């Protein structure tokens, strides 16, 4: 990826360095905000050596925009900035207004993204090194107290090179940032917030994905484990090509695994008989996977793999 000057308004790499006492007791971190031009999804992914970073840094509202506020974070930038965007201000105008009304703007790092993919970013001169950001079409990667500029550069490359939906692109960018050194103090928490109009539970909110790992030695890995469960329960993102016909072999595996889990007491026949269907239905209901329930003799590969993983650990 070609990194150009910040005045190019295309892809920019910006650096800021440390000043005394800046950044103490702050959510110094690395994050990415992005817009999916295909469906309008807006998202923020973040990781930090800071407790519960997801409670402070990411803000987003469907059809409005997304904001990441960090370093010596001014958390009012989140709700105030979203209100400005909703009232029609552009990303750059919103950023200018936020900074203009802040008595200590040079302590802040903030990225603003509007609902059309326009990005505006500020890394204050009092942010602790390494601090800076990379911007591209419809996204921005930023961080402070980082191992090096390679953190945000690696995030940008991963985001641009990853296929799939916004979830996949943001998680790959976050992983790439950590692999490049991440927060130079270590790891502690991570979060992902993606908004979509009526994308929440039963279509009643815009929170398509809203997950956090607040305190963990390897938060990104733990986040991916939790997200796997969330995805199976809530999102139904699985490709139909992953549907499997329950043939003799799969039926036998399901019977053996469900028996090991104490949910099937029949014989291992390798047939999808009524007792096997009942045990499978009970497992799906107990684990809140109702959106994965099928009555056509097929099963999602994710369910087979999940049952098998549990049985192996039992």
C-alpha positions in Angstrom: 0.0 0.0 0.0 1.4 3.4 -1.0 1.4 5.8 2.0 1.1 9.4 0.8 1.3 12.7 2.6 -1.5 13.8 4.8 -2.4 16.6 2.3 -3.2 14.1 -0.4 -6.6 13.4 1.1 -6.3 9.7 0.0 -4.1 7.6 2.1 -2.2 9.3 4.8 0.4 8.3 7.5 0.6 10.9 10.3 3.0 10.7 13.3 2.9 12.4 16.7 5.4 12.0 19.6 5.4 12.0 23.3 5.4 14.9 25.7 5.8 14.7 29.5 2.8 13.4 31.5 0.7 12.9 28.4 -1.4 9.7 28.3 -1.3 8.8 32.0 -4.4 6.6 32.9 -5.8 6.8 29.4 -7.1 4.2 26.9 -4.0 4.4 24.8 -4.8 1.9 22.1 -5.0 1.0 18.4 -8.3 1.0 16.5 -9.9 1.0 13.1 -13.1 2.7 11.9 -14.6 1.7 8.6 -17.6 1.9 6.3 -18.9 -0.9 4.1 -19.9 0.7 0.8 -21.9 -2.4 -0.2 -24.5 -2.2 2.6 -23.7 0.9 4.6 -22.5 -0.9 7.7 -20.3 1.2 10.0 -17.9 -0.2 12.5 -15.1 0.3 15.1 -12.7 -2.4 16.3 -10.2 -1.6 19.1 -7.6 -3.3 21.3 -5.6 -1.9 24.2 -3.6 -2.5 27.4 -6.4 -0.8 29.2 -9.4 -2.3 31.1 -12.7 -2.4 29.2 -11.6 -0.3 26.3 -14.9 -1.0 24.5 -16.7 1.1 27.1 -14.8 4.2 26.0 -13.4 4.2 22.5 -16.0 3.0 20.0 -19.2 4.9 19.1 -21.4 4.4 16.1 -25.0 4.9 14.9 -26.5 3.4 11.8 -26.9 5.8 8.8 -25.1 8.5 10.8 -21.4 7.6 11.4 -18.7 6.1 13.6 -16.2 7.6 16.0 -13.1 6.3 17.9 -11.9 8.5 20.7 -8.7 7.6 22.5 -5.3 8.6 23.9 -6.3 11.0 26.8 -9.9 10.2 25.6 -12.6 12.8 25.7 -15.5 10.4 25.7 -18.0 13.2 25.0 -16.6 13.2 21.5 -18.7 10.0 20.9 -22.2 11.2 21.6 -21.5 14.8 20.7 -19.9 13.9 17.4 -22.7 11.5 16.4 -25.2 14.2 17.1 -23.3 16.6 14.8 -23.1 14.0 12.1 -26.8 13.4 12.4 -27.5 17.1 12.1 -25.7 17.1 8.7 -22.1 18.1 9.5 -19.4 16.4 7.5 -16.8 14.3 9.2 -14.2 17.0 8.9 -16.6 19.7 10.1 -17.5 17.5 13.1 -13.9 16.9 13.9 -13.2 20.7 13.8 -16.1 21.4 16.1 -15.1 18.8 18.6 -11.5 20.0 18.8 -12.5 23.7 18.8 -14.6 23.2 22.0 -11.9 21.1 23.8 -9.5 22.9 26.1 -6.8 20.2 25.6 -7.1 19.0 22.0 -3.5 18.0 21.7 -4.1 15.2 24.2 -6.7 13.6 22.0 -6.7 11.1 19.2 -10.0 10.8 17.4 -11.2 9.5 14.1 -14.6 10.5 12.7 -16.4 8.6 9.9 -19.6 9.7 8.3 -22.3 7.5 6.7 -20.9 8.0 3.2 -17.4 6.9 4.1 -15.7 10.3 4.5 -13.0 10.2 7.2 -11.4 12.9 9.4 -8.7 12.1 12.0 -6.7 14.0 14.6 -3.6 12.8 16.5 -2.6 15.4 19.0 1.0 16.4 19.6 0.7 15.4 23.3 -0.1 11.8 22.5 2.6 9.3 23.6 4.8 7.8 21.0 4.4 6.0 18.7 1.2 7.8 17.8 -0.4 8.4 14.4 -2.8 7.2 11.8 -3.3 5.8 8.4 -6.4 6.7 6.3 -7.8 5.1 3.2 -11.1 5.0 1.2 -13.8 4.6 3.8 -11.6 3.7 6.8 -8.9 4.9 9.2 -6.4 3.1 11.4 -5.0 5.0 14.4 -3.1 4.3 17.6 -0.9 5.7 20.3 1.7 4.2 22.6 2.3 1.7 19.8 5.4 -0.4 19.1 5.9 1.5 15.8 4.2 3.0 12.8 4.1 -0.6 11.4 1.1 -1.3 13.6 -1.3 1.0 11.8 0.3 0.3 8.4 -0.2 -3.4 8.9 -3.8 -2.8 9.9 -4.5 -0.8 6.8 -2.9 -3.5 4.5 -4.9 -6.2 6.2 -8.1 -4.3 5.9 -7.6 -3.6 2.2 -6.5 -7.2 1.4 -9.1 -9.1 3.3 -12.2 -10.2 1.4 -15.6 -10.8 3.1 -17.8 -8.5 5.1 -17.0 -5.7 7.5 -16.7 -8.2 10.4 -14.0 -10.2 8.7 -12.1 -7.1 7.5 -12.1 -5.4 10.9 -11.0 -8.5 12.8 -8.2 -9.2 10.4 -7.0 -5.6 10.7 -7.1 -5.8 14.5 -5.1 -9.1 14.4 -2.6 -7.6 12.0 -2.1 -4.6 14.4 -1.3 -6.9 17.3 1.0 -9.1 15.2 2.9 -5.9 14.3 3.5 -5.1 18.0 0.3 -3.5 19.0 0.2 -1.4 22.2 3.8 -1.4 23.4 2.7 -1.9 27.0 0.9 -5.2 26.2 -2.7 -6.5 25.8 -5.8 -6.4 28.0 -9.1 -5.7 26.3 -10.7 -5.6 22.8 -14.1 -4.7 21.3 -16.0 -4.7 18.1 -19.0 -2.4 17.4 -20.8 -2.6 14.0 -24.1 -0.9 13.3 -26.7 -1.5 10.7 -30.2 -0.1 10.3 -32.5 -2.6 12.2 -29.5 -4.9 12.4 -29.9 -5.7 16.1 -31.8 -8.4 17.9 -35.3 -8.8 16.3 -34.5 -5.7 14.3 -35.2 -3.5 17.2 -31.8 -1.7 17.4 -29.0 -0.9 15.1 -26.3 -2.9 16.9 -25.4 -5.6 14.5 -22.3 -6.6 16.5 -21.6 -5.2 20.0 -19.0 -7.4 21.8 -16.2 -6.8 24.3 -13.5 -8.6 26.1 -12.8 -6.4 29.1 -9.8 -8.1 30.8 -7.8 -11.0 29.2 -4.2 -11.8 28.6 -4.9 -12.4 24.9 -8.0 -10.4 24.2 -8.1 -10.7 20.4 -8.0 -14.5 20.6 -10.6 -14.5 23.3 -12.7 -12.1 21.3 -12.7 -14.4 18.3 -13.8 -17.3 20.5 -16.7 -15.3 21.9 -17.6 -13.9 18.4 -17.8 -17.5 17.1 -20.7 -18.1 19.6 -22.3 -14.7 18.9 -22.1 -15.4 15.1 -23.8 -18.8 15.5 -26.5 -17.5 17.8 -27.3 -14.0 16.3 -26.0 -13.3 12.9 -26.6 -16.2 10.5 -23.6 -15.2 8.4 -22.8 -18.8 7.4 -22.5 -19.5 3.6 -25.1 -21.9 2.4 -22.3 -24.0 0.8 -21.5 -25.0 4.4 -24.8 -26.9 4.7 -24.2 -30.7 5.1 -26.5 -33.5 4.2 -26.8 -35.7 7.3 -25.6 -39.0 5.8 -24.6 -42.2 7.6 -21.2 -40.8 8.7 -22.5 -37.5 9.9 -25.4 -39.1 11.7 -23.0 -41.5 13.5 -20.7 -38.7 14.5 -23.7 -36.7 15.9 -25.0 -39.7 17.8 -21.5 -40.4 19.3 -20.9 -36.8 20.3 -24.4 -36.2 21.7 -24.2 -39.4 23.7 -20.9 -38.2 25.1 -22.6 -35.0 26.1 -25.4 -36.9 27.8 -28.0 -35.8 25.4 -28.6 -39.0 23.4 -29.0 -42.5 24.9 -29.7 -44.5 21.8 -27.6 -46.8 19.7 -25.0 -45.6 17.2 -26.9 -46.5 14.0 -25.8 -43.8 11.6 -29.4 -42.9 10.8 -31.2 -39.7 11.4 -34.0 -41.3 13.4 -36.5 -39.7 15.7 -34.4 -40.1 18.9 -31.4 -38.5 17.1 -33.5 -35.6 15.8 -34.9 -35.1 19.3 -31.4 -35.0 20.8 -30.1 -32.6 18.2 -33.1 -30.3 18.6 -32.6 -30.3 22.4 -28.9 -29.4 21.9 -29.7 -26.5 19.6 -32.4 -25.2 21.9 -30.2 -25.4 25.0 -27.4 -23.5 23.2 -29.7 -20.8 21.7 -28.9 -21.8 18.1 -32.6 -21.8 17.0 -31.6 -19.8 13.9 -29.6 -22.8 12.8 -32.5 -25.3 13.2 -33.4 -27.2 10.0 -36.0 -29.9 9.2 -34.7 -30.9 5.7 -32.1 -33.5 6.6 -29.3 -31.0 6.5 -27.2 -29.4 9.1 -24.8 -26.4 9.3 -21.2 -27.4 9.4 -20.7 -24.9 12.3 -23.1 -26.9 14.4 -21.4 -30.2 13.6 -18.0 -28.7 14.5 -19.2 -27.1 17.7 -20.8 -30.3 19.0 -17.7 -32.2 18.1 -15.5 -29.7 19.9 -17.6 -29.9 23.0 -17.6 -33.7 22.9 -13.8 -33.8 22.6 -13.5 -31.7 25.7 -16.1 -33.6 27.7 
